[in-house]
């Protein structure tokens, strides 16, 4: 039987870094539009499920052909709510409604509008190898926690990872995690409490597609990149 791959898109209305960013105009459309439209047009997914606390986002999602089963409760819409809790809530309602468990679940965040189909296909293929509980996406770090990322300890600043290294060339390769895709199974979602306490795989994505919009600078930069492919 063909595997059922489901996309989940979690798009709450509130945002600290940039007010109502999921509805903010990004190249003529609300930011959330691009991820929902991508998921539908990619033809990868059996269903595209959206969890949101916004009536406007519900309207956009349904118009594009996504499935919205409910309006997300306020208790799951705050700044401090783990997205994993939102995944679990969405999939519990999905199972209750459709009485089926998808084989693979792919979380697509609206804050990564520059993703391409190849990124998702690569992540799914990596997950299907069976070595990992979850596969994430990331790009090579510009700065290293071993060398030039610092934190304040008491009144002084020190590298985040203390290691006796003389130059950047000696440091291990590190990656900036982005939100292009998180790929796992239905079963694993209900086991996961902390992503990095599992067997995690990573697909490297180009920096030109890896902007994760958190604030106004990210937003403007992503718009620039979307209009000027680098």
DOMARBA-132521 format. One line per field, with one value per residue (C-alpha): x, y, z; residue in three letters. Coordinates in steps of 0.25 Angstrom, whole numbers, plus 5000, padded with zeros to 4 digits. Layout:
BEGIN
X (X:...)
Y (Y:...)
Z (Z:...)
resn (ALA:...)
//
This chain:
BEGIN
X (5000:5005:5010:5001:5010:5003:5008:5005:5005:5004:5001:4997:4993:5002:5017:5027:5037:5028:5013:5004:5015:5007:4997:5008:5008:5020:5021:5007:5001:5000:5013:5005:4999:5013:5015:5001:5001:5014:5009:4997:5004:5016:5007:5015:5004:4992:4986:4991:4986:4986:4986:4983:4976:4972:4959:4966:4977:4966:4959:4972:4975:4962:4962:4975:4970:4976:4969:4965:4957:4956:4961:4973:4969:4976:4983:4991:4994:5003:5018:5023:5015:5024:5021:5022:5009:5002:5006:5001:4987:4986:4988:4979:4968:4972:4971:4958:4952:4958:4961:4975:4989:4998:5012:5020:5017:5024:5024:5025:5026:5021:5033:5042:5035:5047:5047:5047:5041:5055:5057:5045:5048:5062:5057:5047:5056:5066:5056:5051:5065:5061:5073:5066:5054:5053:5060:5062:5068:5079:5090:5105:5107:5114:5118:5123:5120:5134:5140:5132:5119:5119:5111:5111:5116:5115:5121:5130:5128:5133:5130:5118:5126:5139:5150:5165:5164:5174:5166:5153:5158:5160:5145:5135:5125:5112:5099:5088:5075:5064:5049:5048:5044:5043:5040:5036:5025:5012:5016:5029:5022:5015:5028:5036:5037:5051:5055:5070:5068:5065:5072:5073:5077:5079:5078:5087:5079:5086:5086:5079:5066:5069:5064:5055:5046:5046:5047:5046:5060:5058:5045:5051:5063:5054:5046:5059:5064:5051:5052:5066:5070:5085)
Y (5000:5014:5022:5033:5046:5057:5071:5079:5094:5101:5116:5124:5139:5144:5147:5154:5157:5162:5165:5156:5152:5140:5150:5160:5163:5155:5158:5161:5150:5147:5140:5127:5126:5122:5110:5105:5107:5100:5088:5087:5089:5080:5067:5061:5060:5052:5063:5077:5080:5094:5097:5112:5121:5131:5132:5139:5128:5117:5124:5125:5110:5105:5113:5107:5093:5090:5083:5091:5083:5093:5106:5104:5107:5119:5110:5104:5118:5125:5129:5118:5106:5095:5093:5078:5079:5086:5074:5064:5072:5073:5058:5053:5061:5056:5041:5044:5049:5040:5028:5026:5029:5034:5027:5040:5054:5066:5079:5091:5105:5117:5125:5117:5122:5120:5104:5096:5082:5076:5080:5072:5060:5059:5060:5049:5040:5042:5038:5026:5020:5016:5021:5033:5036:5050:5057:5073:5083:5093:5101:5102:5112:5125:5126:5114:5112:5106:5119:5132:5130:5135:5136:5144:5136:5145:5158:5152:5146:5133:5123:5115:5102:5103:5096:5100:5103:5113:5116:5115:5104:5095:5095:5084:5087:5092:5095:5106:5098:5104:5101:5097:5083:5073:5059:5048:5037:5038:5028:5036:5049:5043:5039:5052:5062:5068:5066:5066:5054:5045:5040:5052:5053:5066:5070:5082:5093:5105:5117:5124:5116:5115:5128:5126:5138:5143:5158:5170:5168:5154:5157:5168:5159:5147:5156:5160:5146:5142:5152:5151:5136:5135)
Z (5000:4996:5008:5013:5015:5022:5023:5036:5036:5049:5048:5060:5058:5069:5068:5077:5067:5056:5059:5052:5042:5037:5031:5027:5012:5006:4991:4989:4998:5013:5017:5021:5007:5001:5010:5009:4994:4993:5000:4992:4978:4982:4980:4991:5002:5004:5012:5016:5031:5036:5051:5054:5064:5053:5045:5034:5032:5033:5021:5013:5016:5012:4999:4995:4998:5011:5022:5035:5045:5056:5061:5071:5085:5092:5102:5090:5084:5093:5091:5101:5095:5089:5075:5078:5087:5075:5066:5076:5077:5062:5060:5071:5065:5051:5056:5063:5050:5040:5048:5041:5044:5033:5031:5030:5036:5030:5038:5029:5036:5029:5034:5023:5010:5001:5002:4989:4986:4986:5000:5005:4996:5001:5015:5013:5006:5017:5028:5019:5021:5035:5043:5049:5058:5052:5040:5041:5031:5033:5026:5030:5041:5038:5053:5062:5076:5078:5073:5071:5078:5092:5104:5117:5130:5142:5137:5126:5112:5108:5096:5097:5095:5102:5095:5093:5078:5071:5058:5052:5042:5054:5058:5055:5045:5051:5045:5047:5048:5040:5038:5024:5029:5040:5036:5045:5047:5054:5064:5067:5069:5081:5087:5085:5096:5092:5078:5081:5091:5079:5067:5058:5044:5036:5021:5018:5010:5003:5011:5000:5004:5019:5024:5036:5038:5052:5051:5041:5036:5033:5026:5017:5014:5010:5001:4994:4992:4987:4976:4973:4973:4978)
resn (UNK:UNK:UNK:UNK:UNK:UNK:UNK:UNK:UNK:UNK:UNK:UNK:UNK:UNK:UNK:UNK:UNK:UNK:UNK:UNK:UNK:UNK:UNK:UNK:UNK:UNK:UNK:UNK:UNK:UNK:UNK:UNK:UNK:UNK:UNK:UNK:UNK:UNK:UNK:UNK:UNK:UNK:UNK:UNK:UNK:UNK:UNK:UNK:UNK:UNK:UNK:UNK:UNK:UNK:UNK:UNK:UNK:UNK:UNK:UNK:UNK:UNK:UNK:UNK:UNK:UNK:UNK:UNK:UNK:UNK:UNK:UNK:UNK:UNK:UNK:UNK:UNK:UNK:UNK:UNK:UNK:UNK:UNK:UNK:UNK:UNK:UNK:UNK:UNK:UNK:UNK:UNK:UNK:UNK:UNK:UNK:UNK:UNK:UNK:UNK:UNK:UNK:UNK:UNK:UNK:UNK:UNK:UNK:UNK:UNK:UNK:UNK:UNK:UNK:UNK:UNK:UNK:UNK:UNK:UNK:UNK:UNK:UNK:UNK:UNK:UNK:UNK:UNK:UNK:UNK:UNK:UNK:UNK:UNK:UNK:UNK:UNK:UNK:UNK:UNK:UNK:UNK:UNK:UNK:UNK:UNK:UNK:UNK:UNK:UNK:UNK:UNK:UNK:UNK:UNK:UNK:UNK:UNK:UNK:UNK:UNK:UNK:UNK:UNK:UNK:UNK:UNK:UNK:UNK:UNK:UNK:UNK:UNK:UNK:UNK:UNK:UNK:UNK:UNK:UNK:UNK:UNK:UNK:UNK:UNK:UNK:UNK:UNK:UNK:UNK:UNK:UNK:UNK:UNK:UNK:UNK:UNK:UNK:UNK:UNK:UNK:UNK:UNK:UNK:UNK:UNK:UNK:UNK:UNK:UNK:UNK:UNK:UNK:UNK:UNK:UNK:UNK:UNK:UNK:UNK:UNK:UNK:UNK:UNK:UNK:UNK:UNK:UNK:UNK:UNK)
//
